[in-house]
Amino acid sequence: MPPTMDISVIIVGGGPVGLTAAHAFSKLGIDFALLERRDIIAEDVGASIVLWPHGIRIMAQLGLLDQLLSIGTELMSGTFQTVNGKAFLRTSSPQLCKTKIHTSKTVTSISSVPGGGIKVLCLDGTSYTGSFTLGADGIHSVSTPKNLCLQVLANEKSNVQFCFLYQLLLPDNSPSKKFTQSDIEAIISRPDVSSRPLGGSGLTVKDAWRLKSKCGITPLEEGILKPEWHFGNQMVLVGDAAHKVTPTIGQGLNMGLLDVVSLANQVSEFVGSAGSSREKVLGGLDGAFRRYRAERLESVEKDYKRSGVVTRLTCWREWRFKLFDRVVMPIPGVDVLLVNKVNSPIMARGLVFRGIRVEREPFEGRVKWKEKMPLLDKTAHDEERKESGG
Ligand SMILES: Cc1cc2nc3c(=O)[nH]c(=O)nc-3n(C[C@H](O)[C@H](O)[C@H](O)COP(=O)(O)OP(=O)(O)OC[C@H]3O[C@@H](n4cnc5c(N)ncnc54)[C@H](O)[C@@H]3O)c2cc1C
């Protein structure tokens, strides 16, 4: 067990980023309570999540890789196709402390407590106190003040396939719209949509709709919160609450995971160096929050830009995007070149928890990680295992 640090964090939101923070804090000896407004923690709302190598590596460092692999599947291919269905590009490509996770808890307000720390109030009247709140409550965070594209993600060995239909509905910068089930049905029943072929499968959107097990519709907002991601010493945001990107290249969660790593490193190192004075710890957290944002911002801005460009590219937002998408992208080798020259160097800069030691680096590839995972002292580790009979 790690030594316990003298701070406690109230995590608002039990989405994937909040839950990852909970795992990280339990590994680092940081006390926490997680408040999630839904009644169940893992609600299946229908969309898939693609984890990239730097995201999977974080899961491995938290000891969650085997569980993840047992419920996930390797992504074998992605297909982009024209509006007529012609495919023009295929790409290949510790038990968490459950008693600290509280569902059916909608956080309504957060206030400071005299002498330092915060108090979080929930809709059901309950309240929680801690050193600071970690806002992981997504795009509508309480913590913060006609072209159509089809994407199919598939694993040929699995029965599960994901179809994404993107449509540019609103001009950029328009306020977010809430969609309902009848909005989905209205879109699917449109003849120009329902008759759309799914690659070379012989199926149409209408067939996929008939065979579906889940469906959903969501506006794809984008933005990076400015000027800060923290409010004094008492609140800091991670994941979609701090930055929201369109999902076309599957980066949103991967970005949130890196936030958690960076923030956990900064907070645990600050608390470790601040000594035993509670006042000094609570009064200096904003420095750790600021360093977290400074470490993440450049990479977040790049991911934000890449996601936005690819979404506009696939929706043919402008003629130059259409030209690039239809003419340049299908050239054999362009996708591989982009992976090697753009994606790999970005992923190689993936962060790791400096306070969580592992037996070995879980993955090594052709492009080397910039930051190595901290390894267990082998002799001490063997002794420890012998003592515990492992
Ligand atoms: C269609 C689609 C496909 C995507 N595919 C990918 C992908 O392949 N790869 C990838 O990396 N990303 C992907 N993303 C993005 C990814 O889903 C998000 O980036 C990720 O879910 C963000 O996690 P989060 O925990 O920050 O926020 P959320 O997932 O939004 O979770 C926020 C949580 O906070 C809770 N909450 C909100 N308000 C309160 C409150 N007041 N009190 C208590 N709880 C509250 C909510 O109920 C929710 O559980 C996709 C997104 C979409 C829409």
The ligand as a MOL file (V3000), in Angstrom:
LIG
                    3D

  0  0  0     0  0            999 V3000
M  V30 BEGIN CTAB
M  V30 COUNTS 53 58 0 0 0
M  V30 BEGIN ATOM
M  V30 1 C -19.7350 9.2550 -30.4360 0
M  V30 2 C -18.4840 9.4460 -29.6320 0
M  V30 3 C -17.3920 8.5970 -29.8240 0
M  V30 4 C -16.2170 8.7940 -29.0930 0
M  V30 5 N -15.1460 7.9690 -29.3200 0
M  V30 6 C -13.9960 8.1800 -28.6440 0
M  V30 7 C -12.8700 7.3460 -28.8630 0
M  V30 8 O -12.9240 6.4200 -29.6640 0
M  V30 9 N -11.7290 7.5820 -28.1620 0
M  V30 10 C -11.6320 8.6180 -27.2520 0
M  V30 11 O -10.5610 8.8050 -26.6530 0
M  V30 12 N -12.6930 9.4300 -27.0200 0
M  V30 13 C -13.8550 9.2290 -27.6800 0
M  V30 14 N -14.9380 10.0300 -27.4430 0
M  V30 15 C -14.8060 11.0870 -26.4340 0
M  V30 16 C -14.9990 10.5090 -25.0360 0
M  V30 17 O -16.2350 9.8270 -24.9500 0
M  V30 18 C -14.9600 11.6420 -24.0280 0
M  V30 19 O -13.7980 12.4160 -24.2310 0
M  V30 20 C -14.9580 11.0650 -22.6130 0
M  V30 21 O -16.1790 10.3820 -22.3520 0
M  V30 22 C -14.7750 12.1870 -21.5960 0
M  V30 23 O -14.8270 11.6150 -20.3270 0
M  V30 24 P -15.1790 12.4780 -19.0420 0
M  V30 25 O -15.1500 11.5080 -17.9130 0
M  V30 26 O -14.2940 13.6870 -19.0080 0
M  V30 27 O -16.6380 13.0670 -19.2940 0
M  V30 28 P -18.0150 12.2680 -19.4840 0
M  V30 29 O -17.8050 10.9790 -20.2000 0
M  V30 30 O -18.9510 13.2700 -20.0660 0
M  V30 31 O -18.4670 11.9250 -17.9990 0
M  V30 32 C -18.9490 12.9200 -17.1410 0
M  V30 33 C -19.6780 12.2300 -15.9870 0
M  V30 34 O -20.0560 13.2240 -15.0330 0
M  V30 35 C -21.3780 12.9800 -14.6050 0
M  V30 36 N -21.9190 14.2750 -14.1460 0
M  V30 37 C -22.2150 15.3600 -14.8980 0
M  V30 38 N -22.6900 16.3540 -14.1070 0
M  V30 39 C -22.6830 15.8740 -12.8440 0
M  V30 40 C -23.0590 16.4380 -11.5820 0
M  V30 41 N -23.5480 17.6700 -11.4710 0
M  V30 42 N -22.9170 15.6700 -10.4450 0
M  V30 43 C -22.4200 14.3940 -10.5230 0
M  V30 44 N -22.0660 13.8180 -11.7040 0
M  V30 45 C -22.1870 14.5520 -12.8360 0
M  V30 46 C -22.0850 12.4280 -15.8480 0
M  V30 47 O -23.2390 11.6780 -15.5140 0
M  V30 48 C -20.9690 11.5530 -16.4570 0
M  V30 49 O -20.9980 10.2320 -15.9680 0
M  V30 50 C -16.1340 9.8480 -28.1480 0
M  V30 51 C -17.2380 10.6960 -27.9390 0
M  V30 52 C -18.3990 10.4970 -28.6730 0
M  V30 53 C -19.5560 11.4140 -28.4460 0
M  V30 END ATOM
M  V30 BEGIN BOND
M  V30 1 1 1 2
M  V30 2 1 2 3
M  V30 3 2 2 52
M  V30 4 2 3 4
M  V30 5 1 4 5
M  V30 6 1 4 50
M  V30 7 2 5 6
M  V30 8 1 6 7
M  V30 9 1 6 13
M  V30 10 2 7 8
M  V30 11 1 7 9
M  V30 12 1 9 10
M  V30 13 2 10 11
M  V30 14 1 10 12
M  V30 15 2 12 13
M  V30 16 1 13 14
M  V30 17 1 14 15
M  V30 18 1 14 50
M  V30 19 1 15 16
M  V30 20 1 16 17
M  V30 21 1 16 18
M  V30 22 1 18 19
M  V30 23 1 18 20
M  V30 24 1 20 21
M  V30 25 1 20 22
M  V30 26 1 22 23
M  V30 27 1 23 24
M  V30 28 2 24 25
M  V30 29 1 24 26
M  V30 30 1 24 27
M  V30 31 1 27 28
M  V30 32 2 28 29
M  V30 33 1 28 30
M  V30 34 1 28 31
M  V30 35 1 31 32
M  V30 36 1 32 33
M  V30 37 1 33 34
M  V30 38 1 33 48
M  V30 39 1 34 35
M  V30 40 1 35 36
M  V30 41 1 35 46
M  V30 42 1 36 37
M  V30 43 1 36 45
M  V30 44 2 37 38
M  V30 45 1 38 39
M  V30 46 1 39 40
M  V30 47 2 39 45
M  V30 48 1 40 41
M  V30 49 2 40 42
M  V30 50 1 42 43
M  V30 51 2 43 44
M  V30 52 1 44 45
M  V30 53 1 46 47
M  V30 54 1 46 48
M  V30 55 1 48 49
M  V30 56 2 50 51
M  V30 57 1 51 52
M  V30 58 1 52 53
M  V30 END BOND
M  V30 END CTAB
M  END
